[in-house]
Amino acid sequence: MAKPHGRKTRQKVNELLHCQDRTNALEQLAKIPDRQLASPLFSHFYATNQLIRFRSITAMGLLGKRLASGHMENARNLMRRLMWNLNDESGGIGWGSAEAMGEIMGRSPAMAEEYASILFSFLDPKANYIDNPLLQQGVLWGIGTCVSAFPDKLTPHLAELIALFLDDEDEIKKAYALRALAHAGPPGANCLSGHILADTQKIPLYTGWHFEPTRICDIALTCFPPTGQGPENR
């Protein structure tokens, strides 16, 4: 039977993840003791509501940052738990885990230094390749979040692995691949194929606390503006 304070914490976390005010929600979540916060956030990785899932991932990123700042071993334990969820031997499906790994690493240089190569390996057929299409979405999102903070980690080899998804039938994976490759430093939109620049399919793009319907072609032009123009709101 769950402890009373555990039920109250889960209820509080659920309420805050449904809050429309991002700043207030994250400030209130940070007031919950870290040791009590992790499990409720993990449970929301399996939410049927995609927005709540992504908000829990955002909150997990901030939790990981706090742990890394105060006690690295606790942060490593959190990262190991995320990695275990993505392991076939865990007996489950690691929804949200790759995204959360990216969120944590995007906020903590120390965690990025230790774990970026592991996250990247999930796209590599010669390493720890994940072939579940939905989990691949998460891996691409997590990588994009990590390299947005540390673009030097986007090696030519990793860029090649990500670029394979630009021709994927899954519009979500295509969009997340574009988002990740935005940090590879290409010469501009001319490097993209015509079908991407003409792709008007809209996907729900998470912007930190909300989803914004966004066309694939607009993501491409935002990430890879024509030569001479700067990127906008990566």
Buried (B, 14 or more C-beta within 10 A) or exposed (E): EEEEEEEEBBEBBBEBBEBEEBEEBBEBBEEBEBEBBBEBBBEBBEBEEEBBBBBBBBBBBBBBBBBBEEEBEBBBEBBEBBBEBBEEEEEEBBBBBBBBBBBBBBBBEBBBEBBBBBBBBBBBEEEBEBEEEEBBBBBBBBBBBBBBBBEEBBEEEBBEBBBEBBEBEBBBBBBBBBBBBBBBEBEEBEEBEEEBBEBEEBBBBBEEBEEEEBBBBBBBBBBBBEEEEEEEEE
